[in-house]
Amino acid sequence: MDADVLIIGAGPSGSVAAKMLKQLGHQVVILEKEQFPRFSIGESLLPQCMAFMEDADMLPAVVAEGFQFKNGAAFSRAGKLTEFDFTQKFSAGWGTTFQVPRAHFDKVLADSAEAAGVPIHYQQTILAADFSNPGQARLTSVDADGIHKEWSAKMVLDASGFGRVLPRLLDLETPSSLSPRRALFTHIEDRITIADYDRNKILIAIHPKFHEIWYWLIPFSNGRCSLGVVTPAGFLDDRSGEALEVLKAIAFEEPRLAELLVDARFDTPANTIGGYSANVKQLYGQDFALLGNAGEFLDPVFSSGVTIAMKSASLAVPLVDRQLRGEPVNWSVEYEQALRKGIEVFRAYVEAWYDGRFQQIIFEEKQLASVKAMICSILAGYAWDEANPMTQRSANKIEAILATYQTA
Ligand SMILES: Cc1cc2nc3c(=O)[nH]c(=O)nc-3n(C[C@H](O)[C@H](O)[C@H](O)COP(=O)(O)OP(=O)(O)OC[C@H]3O[C@@H](n4cnc5c(N)ncnc54)[C@H](O)[C@@H]3O)c2cc1C
């Protein structure tokens, strides 16, 4: 056998899971398609994920890189700005985090796993998987020279993100409940000098005419920002021209962005990704589990992707450990249900964002401090905190809060 556990992909879920399993004494090997550093979308972290990096003993390495500090989220709509300071959240735990160019961040995490003794084989694309012999999982990879290689282990964790290796190979995919959307994005030299702009917060701006269209502005520590717009699928089809010009034009339709980016240099080609919301019938099977985006991915609006990815790693690792020790594991209850509980909370707020109800709550002028603290917890990633009333029957809570504001 090549290892106790083979991990497909060295993104955040793969690296965190690998390092935590290594800490527990297991032999782990990561097989990664790309050569790092490589670009990835998903640059605004949530405070909840700091705890997972702490558990994997990766936080000191991340802190040392001097990434952009983040303490909250600002929202802009029709000339109105509102801010959520994550340190004022309801839940216990970290209230701050970072905004990170992912090429750099993911390499820091992967290097940390490698330094702990996890071999990472880059440029190994997984093509096939065989779980027909219990306790003896097999993967087939191909490298950059076209050479195929067989790998075997007692278990496999699929952390392949949008690659969705095992969902595709094992026919586990099922449609997402969310409507298809498209994101158009780039990195810019922002040259923002406006005094009331807070670089410590992600800016989420809403299109002045179409509330379903929103933008992100994610500042980095080097004077650059990630800028993106999310639209319903097909919306951008009518906009002709080069992608960067289309992005620039649509960004300048939003007054706050137009004000902030007046001197910005759009120096990098724009990229686009669509149909990213995805789901699977089941998050585990004989000798494997799906982590992060290889399982369910909802929507980028609350920057929850990396947090869910790391949460999945933190839930799966103790179960893998027990399984490798021959102890019984109830993957359905202890992994699938436990992970999906928080995903369902995010889903309720994502749906309410796009139908406009959560936007109404966010911009409510008579915002109650207690409600704001609970919203801060959700926005900071604490979707699994059952003590927060807004994580319980979330759809009903949204209705109840709206009703309170309408009668106040
Ligand atoms: C438009 C948009 C904006 C987003 N913004 C945010 C944000 O601000 N904050 C946030 O937290 N999340 C955001 N996300 C989500 C975020 O990108 C992902 O949730 C996160 O990267 C998932 O981490 P992961 O470890 O599951 O997978 P990934 O980070 O995708 O890593 C998967 C790895 O697997 C490798 N791989 C793929 N296929 C194979 C194969 N066949 N063989 C071997 N290796 C393979 C890949 O090369 C990659 O390195 C956004 C997503 C979108 C679409």
Ligand as a Chemical Component Dictionary entry (heavy atoms), coordinates in Angstrom:
data_LIG
# 
_chem_comp.id                   LIG 
_chem_comp.type                 NON-POLYMER 
_chem_comp.pdbx_formal_charge   0 
_chem_comp.three_letter_code    LIG 
# 
loop_
_chem_comp_atom.comp_id 
_chem_comp_atom.atom_id 
_chem_comp_atom.alt_atom_id 
_chem_comp_atom.type_symbol 
_chem_comp_atom.charge 
_chem_comp_atom.model_Cartn_x 
_chem_comp_atom.model_Cartn_y 
_chem_comp_atom.model_Cartn_z 
_chem_comp_atom.pdbx_ordinal 
LIG C1  C1  C 0 -17.063 32.833 -7.931  1  
LIG C2  C2  C 0 -16.624 32.177 -6.669  2  
LIG C3  C3  C 0 -16.144 32.955 -5.603  3  
LIG C4  C4  C 0 -15.783 32.359 -4.402  4  
LIG N1  N1  N 0 -15.371 33.134 -3.354  5  
LIG C5  C5  C 0 -15.079 32.556 -2.176  6  
LIG C6  C6  C 0 -14.636 33.342 -1.056  7  
LIG O1  O1  O 0 -14.523 34.566 -1.135  8  
LIG N2  N2  N 0 -14.329 32.692 0.095   9  
LIG C7  C7  C 0 -14.438 31.333 0.216   10 
LIG O2  O2  O 0 -14.184 30.801 1.296   11 
LIG N3  N3  N 0 -14.813 30.564 -0.820  12 
LIG C8  C8  C 0 -15.124 31.133 -2.003  13 
LIG N4  N4  N 0 -15.467 30.351 -3.062  14 
LIG C9  C9  C 0 -15.462 28.887 -2.901  15 
LIG C10 C10 C 0 -14.036 28.319 -2.897  16 
LIG O3  O3  O 0 -13.436 28.564 -4.141  17 
LIG C11 C11 C 0 -14.072 26.813 -2.642  18 
LIG O4  O4  O 0 -15.140 26.496 -1.779  19 
LIG C12 C12 C 0 -12.808 26.259 -2.010  20 
LIG O5  O5  O 0 -11.682 26.543 -2.781  21 
LIG C13 C13 C 0 -12.971 24.755 -1.808  22 
LIG O6  O6  O 0 -11.798 24.183 -1.304  23 
LIG P1  P1  P 0 -11.482 22.661 -1.595  24 
LIG O7  O7  O 0 -10.325 22.299 -0.742  25 
LIG O8  O8  O 0 -12.717 21.864 -1.456  26 
LIG O9  O9  O 0 -11.118 22.587 -3.150  27 
LIG P2  P2  P 0 -10.111 23.440 -4.048  28 
LIG O10 O10 O 0 -9.612  24.626 -3.343  29 
LIG O11 O11 O 0 -10.822 23.669 -5.341  30 
LIG O12 O12 O 0 -8.901  22.448 -4.289  31 
LIG C14 C14 C 0 -9.070  21.297 -5.067  32 
LIG C15 C15 C 0 -7.727  20.815 -5.585  33 
LIG O13 O13 O 0 -7.924  19.562 -6.237  34 
LIG C16 C16 C 0 -7.165  19.531 -7.414  35 
LIG N5  N5  N 0 -7.779  18.568 -8.362  36 
LIG C17 C17 C 0 -8.896  18.771 -9.130  37 
LIG N6  N6  N 0 -9.109  17.699 -9.913  38 
LIG C18 C18 C 0 -8.115  16.808 -9.642  39 
LIG C19 C19 C 0 -7.780  15.517 -10.147 40 
LIG N7  N7  N 0 -8.497  14.916 -11.125 41 
LIG N8  N8  N 0 -6.687  14.879 -9.629  42 
LIG C20 C20 C 0 -5.929  15.478 -8.663  43 
LIG N9  N9  N 0 -6.197  16.706 -8.166  44 
LIG C21 C21 C 0 -7.283  17.362 -8.642  45 
LIG C22 C22 C 0 -7.207  20.949 -7.916  46 
LIG O14 O14 O 0 -6.110  21.239 -8.785  47 
LIG C23 C23 C 0 -7.140  21.766 -6.620  48 
LIG O15 O15 O 0 -5.826  22.127 -6.271  49 
LIG C24 C24 C 0 -15.857 30.941 -4.279  50 
LIG C25 C25 C 0 -16.307 30.161 -5.336  51 
LIG C26 C26 C 0 -16.700 30.773 -6.523  52 
LIG C27 C27 C 0 -17.199 29.907 -7.648  53 
# 
loop_
_chem_comp_bond.comp_id 
_chem_comp_bond.atom_id_1 
_chem_comp_bond.atom_id_2 
_chem_comp_bond.value_order 
_chem_comp_bond.pdbx_ordinal 
LIG C1  C2  SING 1  
LIG C2  C3  SING 2  
LIG C2  C26 DOUB 3  
LIG C3  C4  DOUB 4  
LIG C4  N1  SING 5  
LIG C4  C24 SING 6  
LIG N1  C5  DOUB 7  
LIG C5  C6  SING 8  
LIG C5  C8  SING 9  
LIG C6  O1  DOUB 10 
LIG C6  N2  SING 11 
LIG N2  C7  SING 12 
LIG C7  O2  DOUB 13 
LIG C7  N3  SING 14 
LIG N3  C8  DOUB 15 
LIG C8  N4  SING 16 
LIG N4  C9  SING 17 
LIG N4  C24 SING 18 
LIG C9  C10 SING 19 
LIG C10 O3  SING 20 
LIG C10 C11 SING 21 
LIG C11 O4  SING 22 
LIG C11 C12 SING 23 
LIG C12 O5  SING 24 
LIG C12 C13 SING 25 
LIG C13 O6  SING 26 
LIG O6  P1  SING 27 
LIG P1  O7  DOUB 28 
LIG P1  O8  SING 29 
LIG P1  O9  SING 30 
LIG O9  P2  SING 31 
LIG P2  O10 DOUB 32 
LIG P2  O11 SING 33 
LIG P2  O12 SING 34 
LIG O12 C14 SING 35 
LIG C14 C15 SING 36 
LIG C15 O13 SING 37 
LIG C15 C23 SING 38 
LIG O13 C16 SING 39 
LIG C16 N5  SING 40 
LIG C16 C22 SING 41 
LIG N5  C17 SING 42 
LIG N5  C21 SING 43 
LIG C17 N6  DOUB 44 
LIG N6  C18 SING 45 
LIG C18 C19 SING 46 
LIG C18 C21 DOUB 47 
LIG C19 N7  SING 48 
LIG C19 N8  DOUB 49 
LIG N8  C20 SING 50 
LIG C20 N9  DOUB 51 
LIG N9  C21 SING 52 
LIG C22 O14 SING 53 
LIG C22 C23 SING 54 
LIG C23 O15 SING 55 
LIG C24 C25 DOUB 56 
LIG C25 C26 SING 57 
LIG C26 C27 SING 58 
# 
